[in-house]
Amino acid sequence: MSDKLLNIKNLSIEYRTEDGVVKAVNGINLDLKEGETLGLVGETGAGKTTTALGMMRLIPNPPGKIKGGSIEFEGRDLLSLSEDDMRGIRGNKISMIFQDPMTSLNPVLSVGEQISEVILIHQNINTEAAIDKAEEMLELVGIPGGRYNDYPHQFSGGMKQRVVIAIALACNPKLLIADEPTTALDVTIQAQVLDLMNNLKEKFKTAMLMITHDLGVVAQVCDKVAIMYGGEIIEYGKIEDIFESTKHPYTKGLFGSIPNLVSDAKRLSPIKGTMPDPTNLPSGCPFHPRCDMAKNICSDRIPKHTNIDGHRIKCLIFEEETKKQWI
């Protein structure tokens, strides 16, 4: 029996549009153990949210389609389950916090009704018990239970995000997917929400996939990190591997693009260029047009994953047969 709660293998997702085929996710591999937090990091358009929606089987079809791979959760391949079976998993065993709390809540239902609705769907309890549990969840995220009958417009952005977290954790899921949960919040509220999520994760022993472009958030909450670029995982490892032993030129570029309080550098070192068009990805390594270390071979050969003590890098620099070209 595998000790992995989640095991994604060779997942590929694409969207067919009038402008062509958008190759959003291209053969990614991820795994997550119980109680572990994985940070999925990358620029806008890297394929992070599409990966999460694929895990929830919420890719809009058309135009989206999961082209291949497997998503094993608790030993079962989610891609082989019926829609009825998936409804029993969503919100129950796997929950998702979406990017914008302002649009995640139904404006015509009270926040308490929205929490108790999830509980009634997935748990065999009566309405009165569901209301009690919903009030308990509100208290747990720092909102008085007496506000059960209040509507979303009566809450601030940070409070709405707390309500969304209460909904996501109401059924004590095994896996929580958080898609940039602090993006719409100011810095002070961001810190409060992250602390709350950390505390609740420990309380419920929930595994978490944290999708973000903020490396500060990753450092605060994650055990492992996957760096995503052009629909691929290009570097993957424990947090100390990624932060203290950075390998991939793209990951180095990300760290060079953020201020360092220790360094006395007068200017940041941004990554040149922009994300590739997913309808027309570059040949070979998708990062080679922006890479300062690129050689001719980078435009011809697709890199394989090189495993260095569990630290995986998808870059030709680290492949044994091509290392000498960079010396």
Salt bridges, closest charged atoms under 4 A:
ASP3 OD2 - LYS33 NZ 3.66
GLU14 OE2 - ARG16 NH2 3.18
ASP31 OD1 - LYS224 NZ 3.01
GLU34 OE2 - LYS174 NZ 3.72
GLU36 OE1 - LYS224 NZ 3.38
GLU43 OE2 - ARG290 NH1 3.09
GLU74 OE1 - LYS93 NZ 3.01
GLU83 OE1 - ARG57 NH2 3.93
GLU83 OE2 - ARG90 NH1 3.00
ASP84 OD1 - ARG87 NH1 2.68
ASP150 OD2 - ARG147 NE 2.70
GLU180 OE1 - HIS213 ND1 3.02
GLU202 OE2 - LYS201 NZ 3.93
GLU232 OE1 - LYS314 NZ 3.12
GLU235 OE2 - HIS311 NE2 2.62
ASP292 OD1 - LYS272 NZ 3.59
GLU319 OE1 - ARG301 NH2 2.42
GLU320 OE2 - LYS323 NZ 3.04
GLU321 OE2 - ARG301 NH2 3.66
GLU321 OE2 - LYS304 NZ 3.37
